[in-house]
Amino acid sequence: MALEKPAPRSRTVTFLAVATALQTLAIFFQAASAGLLLSTSYGEHLHSAGARVMYGAAMLYVLAAVLAWRPGGGSAAPIAHASGFLVLASIQVVLGIAHVPSVHVPLGVLMFGLSVLVLARQVAEAVRGRGVRG
């Protein structure tokens, strides 16, 4: 029995979901490192490094959205979502550098919630597309 190669569309959707999952994990790490920032001497370094990773994950999400749209023939809507996350990530970085926690923290919580929502939708869409029920 020969193994079938996945269709290009499913690979781009998988890459999009992986990019979204990485972004979600990076934002979650930022929440954890924010707690360490307040309670340890090394928390600032972790939060700073995490900010770079989170921003890179947001850029990867934009790239994955473009790749899922153009060659994969998918919807252009994920590009708008990914671009919005990149804008929010940029605002987060500026607010963090400016030490404005009254906006920085709630925006981080909002970003995490939105990222989880997008990831859940992508996973549900992938499950529906494969005919898996549950």
C-alpha positions in Angstrom: 0.0 0.0 0.0 1.6 3.3 -1.1 1.4 6.3 1.1 -0.5 9.2 -0.5 1.2 12.6 -0.5 -0.9 15.3 1.2 -2.5 17.8 -1.2 -0.8 21.2 -1.4 -3.8 22.9 0.2 -3.6 20.7 3.3 0.1 21.4 3.8 -0.5 25.2 3.7 -3.4 24.8 6.1 -1.2 22.8 8.4 1.6 25.4 8.2 -1.0 28.1 9.0 -2.2 26.1 12.1 1.4 25.5 13.2 2.3 29.2 12.8 -0.8 30.1 14.8 0.0 27.6 17.5 3.6 28.9 17.8 2.2 32.5 18.1 -0.2 31.3 20.8 2.5 29.6 22.7 4.8 32.6 22.4 2.1 34.9 23.8 1.4 32.4 26.7 5.1 32.4 27.4 5.0 36.2 27.6 2.3 36.0 30.3 4.4 33.6 32.3 7.6 35.6 31.9 5.7 38.7 32.9 5.0 37.1 36.3 8.7 36.3 36.5 9.6 39.8 35.6 7.8 41.0 38.7 9.3 38.3 41.0 12.8 37.4 39.9 16.0 39.0 38.8 16.1 37.1 35.5 12.5 37.7 34.5 13.3 40.9 32.5 15.7 38.9 30.3 13.1 36.1 29.7 10.4 38.6 28.9 12.6 40.6 26.5 13.7 37.4 24.7 10.1 36.2 24.6 9.0 39.5 23.1 11.4 38.9 20.1 10.1 35.4 19.7 6.5 36.5 19.9 7.1 39.2 17.2 8.9 36.7 15.0 5.9 34.3 15.5 3.5 37.0 14.4 5.6 37.6 11.3 5.6 33.8 10.6 1.8 33.8 10.9 1.6 36.5 8.2 3.9 34.5 5.9 1.8 31.3 6.6 -1.4 33.2 5.8 0.0 34.5 2.5 1.2 31.0 1.6 -2.2 29.5 2.5 -4.0 32.0 0.3 -1.9 32.4 -2.8 -0.6 28.9 -3.8 -3.1 27.0 -1.7 -6.1 28.8 -3.1 -7.5 29.6 0.3 -9.3 32.6 1.6 -7.5 36.0 2.0 -9.2 36.5 5.4 -6.3 34.9 7.4 -4.0 37.5 5.9 -6.1 40.3 7.5 -6.2 38.4 10.8 -2.4 37.8 10.7 -1.7 41.4 9.8 -3.9 42.5 12.7 -1.9 40.4 15.0 1.3 41.9 13.7 0.0 45.4 14.3 -1.1 44.4 17.9 2.4 42.8 18.4 4.0 46.1 17.3 1.8 48.1 19.7 2.7 45.6 22.5 6.4 46.1 21.9 6.1 49.9 21.9 4.0 49.8 25.1 6.4 47.4 26.8 9.4 49.6 26.0 7.5 52.7 27.2 6.6 50.9 30.4 2.8 51.4 30.1 1.5 48.3 31.9 -2.0 49.6 32.2 -2.5 49.1 28.5 0.3 46.5 27.8 -1.1 43.8 30.1 -4.8 43.9 29.0 -3.6 44.0 25.3 -1.5 40.9 26.0 -4.5 39.1 27.5 -6.6 40.2 24.5 -4.0 38.9 22.0 -3.8 35.6 23.8 -7.5 35.2 23.7 -7.8 36.1 20.0 -4.9 33.8 19.2 -6.5 30.9 21.0 -9.8 31.6 19.2 -8.1 31.7 15.8 -6.3 28.5 16.5 -9.4 26.7 17.7 -11.2 27.8 14.5 -8.3 26.5 12.3 -8.3 23.2 14.1 -12.0 22.8 13.8 -11.9 23.7 10.1 -9.1 21.1 9.6 -11.1 18.4 11.4 -14.2 19.2 9.4 -12.2 19.1 6.2 -10.9 15.6 6.9 -14.3 14.3 7.8 -13.4 13.6 11.4 -16.3 14.0 13.8 -16.2 15.0 17.4 
